[in-house]
Amino acid sequence: MSVIDVHRAHTLDKEHAREAAEALAKDLSNKFELNYQWEGDHLKFKRSGVKGHVKITNGDLNVRLELGMLLRPFKSRIEQEINSQLDQILKV
């Protein structure tokens, strides 16, 4: 299993951090056909061959995805997309 683990510092309050995570989830869902749902402050992702979460804490947003064998070749592309979306959402 291949893992993508991205941490981003943020200065958003909890509500705005949650909105940022939701925006990221919608984009990833559209591009990579992921299903997602909130469980408290954890946004869980799932589809065939990938699972993961976005975890929001004060000052940190963590995106972690576990890719199955068939999606390993796309790891770099998926990680670039996550970083690009976080740059836009968090206005880096």
C-alpha positions, -999 to +999 in steps of 0.1 A: +000+000+000+012+035-009+004+064+014+000+101+008+003+121+040+001+159+037+001+183+066-007+220+062-005+247+088-034+271+089-047+300+108-084+294+102-110+291+128-127+257+131-156+266+109-135+280+080-110+250+083-140+227+079-152+247+049-117+243+034-117+206+039-152+203+024-140+223-007-110+199-010-133+169-007-157+181-034-128+187-058-112+153-051-146+137-054-152+152-088-117+144-101-111+110-086-146+097-080-142+095-042-171+092-018-167+112+014-186+118+047-180+137+079-175+119+112-170+147+137-140+167+126-128+139+104-137+138+067-134+102+055-128+093+019-134+059+002-136+043-032-123+011-047-085+011-042-083+042-019-093+052+015-083+081+038-093+111+057-089+148+063-083+156+099-087+192+112-070+204+144-062+239+156-035+251+133-032+219+112-050+202+083-039+166+076-048+147+044-039+111+045-048+086+017-039+050+014-037+039-023-041+004-034-019-013-060-038-001-090-036+035-080+001+036-071+011+049-105-011+079-099+003+088-065+023+117-077-006+132-097-030+128-067-005+143-043+001+172-066-037+178-069-040+178-031-012+203-027-026+225-055-061+225-040-047+232-005-027+261-019-058+276-034-081+269-005-057+281+022-045+310+001-008+301+004 
